[in-house]
């Protein structure tokens, strides 16, 4: 058997071409709709980038990689440039996507960010998702997808404030005050600082120094609630953790006594989910 020589061509893939190529899609993994939505949003916004990845066909003409890209082209309804690989060994499918993935933190390092890289990358995902309406239900455990270019852009635009928030969160993490996720705390402090930077710093400083006034003090209740979650190994998602911080913060701002911080149900249809209070001046 003469083995065909693999080829790689940069192609402008139209929605019509994507539909045609998908007809050769056999024995591929299940489609992940969130990945299609993520890719299509980048394509619609003109943010899609050409990389060494693309659509791959074996020497039998079967598509074995790239279905998410092609479905995204169809959903976006715009032509997109990407590489098309042909005449690959059918056995190559077994090793596709098995290498180490580049993370959002890797992208920040490439952009020159060196301090609190992982924390800022995670913080960026949370804040971007929050600003787009995500994490509004305390009982939700969903994790909105945020494209890496958006994380990098946000981090570069907010590097000073993001670094300050990450630094504060790290100080709290090293203190006796209990913390479930350093990155989520950093995101909460960043968003609180957009309301009042000085008060945000005092909020963190009071955690670090354990300045708690006993029952009814929002910070004391926050301490006990997080401590209880850690001891009981309660699974508190990002939304729940944000709710903890914002509930305590808003109560302090209003001078309210706070004795309980209770996560609501994720079952929004039943109307019993607890809305996360948006940090705002009183």
C-alpha positions as CSV (number, residue, x, y, z in Angstrom):
1,X,0.0,0.0,0.0
2,X,1.3,3.4,-0.9
3,X,0.8,5.6,2.1
4,X,-0.5,9.1,1.1
5,X,1.6,12.1,2.1
6,X,-0.2,14.3,4.8
7,X,-0.9,17.8,3.7
8,X,-1.8,21.0,5.6
9,X,-3.6,23.9,3.9
10,X,-4.8,27.2,5.3
11,X,-8.5,27.4,4.2
12,X,-11.3,29.9,4.5
13,X,-14.1,27.7,5.8
14,X,-17.6,28.9,4.9
15,X,-20.7,27.6,6.7
16,X,-21.6,25.6,3.5
17,X,-18.1,24.0,3.5
18,X,-18.4,23.2,7.2
19,X,-21.7,21.4,6.6
20,X,-20.2,19.4,3.7
21,X,-17.1,18.4,5.8
22,X,-19.3,17.4,8.7
23,X,-20.9,14.8,6.5
24,X,-17.6,12.9,6.8
25,X,-17.7,13.0,10.6
26,X,-17.8,9.4,11.9
27,X,-16.9,7.8,15.2
28,X,-16.0,11.1,16.8
29,X,-16.5,12.1,20.4
30,X,-19.8,13.6,21.6
31,X,-20.3,17.3,20.7
32,X,-20.0,19.7,23.6
33,X,-22.4,22.5,23.0
34,X,-20.7,24.9,25.4
35,X,-17.5,24.5,23.3
36,X,-19.4,25.2,20.1
37,X,-21.0,28.3,21.8
38,X,-17.6,29.5,22.9
39,X,-16.0,29.2,19.5
40,X,-18.9,30.7,17.6
41,X,-18.9,33.8,19.9
42,X,-15.2,34.3,19.2
43,X,-15.9,33.9,15.4
44,X,-18.8,36.4,15.5
45,X,-16.7,38.9,17.4
46,X,-13.8,38.6,14.9
47,X,-11.6,37.2,17.7
48,X,-10.9,33.8,16.2
49,X,-7.2,33.2,15.8
50,X,-5.3,30.9,13.5
51,X,-3.3,28.4,15.4
52,X,-1.5,25.1,14.6
53,X,-4.8,23.3,15.2
54,X,-7.5,22.8,12.6
55,X,-9.8,20.2,11.1
56,X,-8.2,16.7,10.4
57,X,-9.1,14.1,7.9
58,X,-7.6,10.6,7.6
59,X,-6.5,9.1,4.3
60,X,-9.9,7.5,4.0
61,X,-11.5,11.0,3.9
62,X,-13.0,10.6,7.4
63,X,-13.1,13.7,9.6
64,X,-11.8,12.8,13.0
65,X,-11.0,16.1,14.7
66,X,-12.4,19.6,14.3
67,X,-16.2,19.1,14.5
68,X,-16.6,21.8,17.2
69,X,-14.9,24.3,15.0
70,X,-17.0,23.4,12.0
71,X,-20.3,23.5,14.0
72,X,-19.2,26.9,15.4
73,X,-18.7,28.2,11.8
74,X,-22.2,27.1,11.0
75,X,-23.7,28.7,14.1
76,X,-21.7,31.9,13.7
77,X,-22.7,32.1,10.0
78,X,-19.3,33.6,9.0
79,X,-16.3,32.3,7.0
80,X,-13.3,31.6,9.2
81,X,-9.7,30.7,8.3
82,X,-8.2,27.6,9.8
83,X,-5.8,24.8,8.8
84,X,-7.2,21.7,7.1
85,X,-5.1,18.5,7.4
86,X,-5.6,15.7,5.0
87,X,-4.3,12.1,4.5
88,X,-3.5,11.6,8.1
89,X,-3.1,8.0,9.5
90,X,-6.5,6.9,10.9
91,X,-4.6,5.8,14.1
92,X,-3.7,9.4,14.7
93,X,-7.1,10.0,16.2
94,X,-6.1,8.0,19.3
95,X,-3.5,10.6,20.3
96,X,-5.3,13.8,19.3
97,X,-5.8,16.2,22.3
98,X,-3.8,13.9,24.7
99,X,-1.0,16.4,25.3
100,X,-0.8,19.0,28.1
101,X,-3.2,21.8,27.4
102,X,-2.2,25.5,27.6
103,X,-4.1,27.2,30.3
104,X,-5.3,30.8,30.7
105,X,-2.5,31.2,33.2
106,X,0.0,30.2,30.5
107,X,-1.4,32.9,28.2
108,X,-0.9,35.5,31.0
109,X,2.7,34.4,31.4
110,X,3.2,34.8,27.6
111,X,1.8,38.3,28.0
112,X,4.4,39.2,30.6
113,X,2.4,38.9,33.8
114,X,4.6,37.3,36.5
115,X,2.8,37.8,39.9
116,X,-0.2,35.9,41.1
117,X,-0.6,34.5,37.6
118,X,-3.0,31.6,38.4
119,X,-5.0,33.7,40.8
120,X,-5.5,36.5,38.3
121,X,-6.5,34.1,35.5
122,X,-9.1,32.5,37.7
123,X,-10.2,35.9,39.0
124,X,-10.6,37.2,35.5
125,X,-12.9,34.3,34.6
126,X,-15.1,35.0,37.6
127,X,-15.3,38.7,37.2
128,X,-16.0,38.6,33.5
129,X,-18.7,35.9,34.0
130,X,-20.2,38.0,36.8
131,X,-20.3,41.2,34.7
132,X,-22.1,39.2,32.0
133,X,-24.8,38.0,34.4
134,X,-23.3,34.8,35.7
135,X,-23.0,33.5,39.3
136,X,-26.3,35.2,40.4
137,X,-27.7,32.2,42.2
138,X,-25.9,31.1,45.3
139,X,-26.9,27.4,44.9
140,X,-25.6,27.2,41.4
141,X,-22.5,25.1,40.6
142,X,-22.2,26.1,36.9
143,X,-19.0,27.5,35.6
144,X,-19.5,29.8,32.6
145,X,-17.0,29.5,29.8
146,X,-14.8,32.5,29.2
147,X,-12.4,32.5,26.2
148,X,-8.7,32.8,26.9
149,X,-8.2,36.0,24.8
150,X,-10.9,37.7,27.0
151,X,-9.1,36.6,30.1
152,X,-5.8,38.0,28.8
153,X,-7.3,41.3,27.7
154,X,-9.1,41.8,31.0
155,X,-6.0,40.9,33.0
156,X,-3.8,43.4,31.1
157,X,-6.5,46.1,31.4
158,X,-7.0,45.6,35.2
159,X,-3.5,44.3,36.2
160,X,-2.9,46.8,39.0
161,X,-6.3,46.3,40.7
162,X,-6.2,42.6,40.0
163,X,-2.8,42.2,41.5
164,X,-3.8,44.2,44.6
165,X,-6.9,42.0,45.1
166,X,-4.8,38.8,44.7
167,X,-2.3,40.1,47.2
168,X,-5.0,40.9,49.7
169,X,-6.6,37.4,49.2
170,X,-3.2,35.8,49.7
171,X,-2.7,37.6,53.0
172,X,-6.2,36.5,54.2
173,X,-5.3,32.9,53.0
174,X,-2.2,33.0,55.2
175,X,-4.0,34.3,58.2
176,X,-6.2,32.3,60.6
177,X,-9.4,33.4,58.7
178,X,-10.8,30.4,56.8
179,X,-10.8,30.6,53.0
180,X,-12.4,28.1,50.6
181,X,-10.8,29.5,47.4
182,X,-8.1,32.1,47.2
183,X,-9.1,33.0,43.6
184,X,-12.8,33.5,44.5
185,X,-11.9,35.6,47.5
186,X,-9.6,37.7,45.2
187,X,-12.5,38.1,42.7
188,X,-14.9,39.2,45.5
189,X,-12.4,41.7,46.8
190,X,-11.8,43.1,43.3
191,X,-15.5,43.6,42.8
192,X,-16.0,45.1,46.3
193,X,-13.1,47.5,45.6
194,X,-14.9,48.8,42.6
195,X,-17.5,50.1,45.0
196,X,-15.1,51.4,47.7
197,X,-11.4,50.6,47.5
198,X,-10.6,51.8,51.0
199,X,-13.5,49.8,52.6
200,X,-12.5,46.7,50.6
201,X,-9.0,46.9,52.1
202,X,-10.5,47.3,55.6
203,X,-12.8,44.4,55.0
204,X,-9.7,42.2,54.1
205,X,-7.6,43.7,56.9
206,X,-10.3,42.8,59.5
207,X,-10.3,39.3,58.2
208,X,-6.5,39.1,58.5
209,X,-6.4,40.5,62.0
210,X,-9.6,38.6,63.1
211,X,-11.3,41.8,64.2
212,X,-14.6,40.1,65.0
213,X,-17.3,41.5,67.3
214,X,-19.1,38.3,68.2
215,X,-22.6,37.1,67.4
216,X,-24.4,39.4,64.9
217,X,-21.2,40.8,63.5
218,X,-21.3,40.0,59.7
219,X,-17.6,39.2,59.6
220,X,-17.9,36.9,62.6
221,X,-20.9,35.1,60.9
222,X,-18.9,34.9,57.7
223,X,-15.9,33.3,59.6
224,X,-18.2,30.7,61.2
225,X,-20.0,29.9,58.0
226,X,-16.8,29.3,56.0
227,X,-15.3,27.4,58.9
228,X,-18.4,25.2,59.1
229,X,-18.2,24.5,55.3
230,X,-14.6,23.5,55.6
231,X,-15.1,21.2,58.6
232,X,-18.2,19.5,57.0
233,X,-16.5,19.3,53.6
234,X,-19.5,21.1,52.1
235,X,-19.2,21.6,48.4
236,X,-19.6,25.4,48.0
237,X,-19.3,26.5,44.4
238,X,-18.0,29.9,43.1
239,X,-21.5,31.4,43.2
240,X,-22.0,30.3,46.9
241,X,-18.6,31.7,47.9
242,X,-19.3,35.1,46.2
243,X,-22.7,35.1,48.0
244,X,-20.9,34.6,51.4
245,X,-18.6,37.6,50.8
246,X,-21.2,39.9,49.3
247,X,-23.8,39.1,51.9
248,X,-21.4,39.9,54.8
249,X,-20.0,43.0,52.9
250,X,-23.5,44.5,52.3
251,X,-24.6,43.8,55.9
252,X,-21.5,45.6,57.2
253,X,-22.1,48.6,54.8
254,X,-25.6,48.9,56.0
255,X,-24.8,48.4,59.7
256,X,-27.0,45.4,59.9
257,X,-26.7,42.5,62.3
258,X,-26.2,39.2,60.5
259,X,-26.6,35.8,62.2
260,X,-27.0,33.4,59.3
261,X,-25.6,33.1,55.8
262,X,-27.7,30.4,54.0
263,X,-27.2,29.3,50.4
264,X,-30.4,29.1,48.4
265,X,-31.6,26.2,46.2
266,X,-30.3,26.0,42.7
267,X,-33.8,25.1,41.6
268,X,-34.8,28.5,40.3
269,X,-38.0,27.2,38.8
270,X,-39.3,26.7,42.3
271,X,-38.5,30.3,43.1
272,X,-36.4,29.5,46.2
273,X,-33.0,30.3,45.0
274,X,-31.2,33.1,46.8
275,X,-30.0,36.0,44.6
276,X,-26.5,37.2,45.2
277,X,-26.6,40.8,46.3
278,X,-24.7,43.1,44.0
279,X,-22.1,45.1,46.0
280,X,-23.3,48.7,45.9
281,X,-22.9,51.9,47.9
282,X,-25.6,52.6,50.5
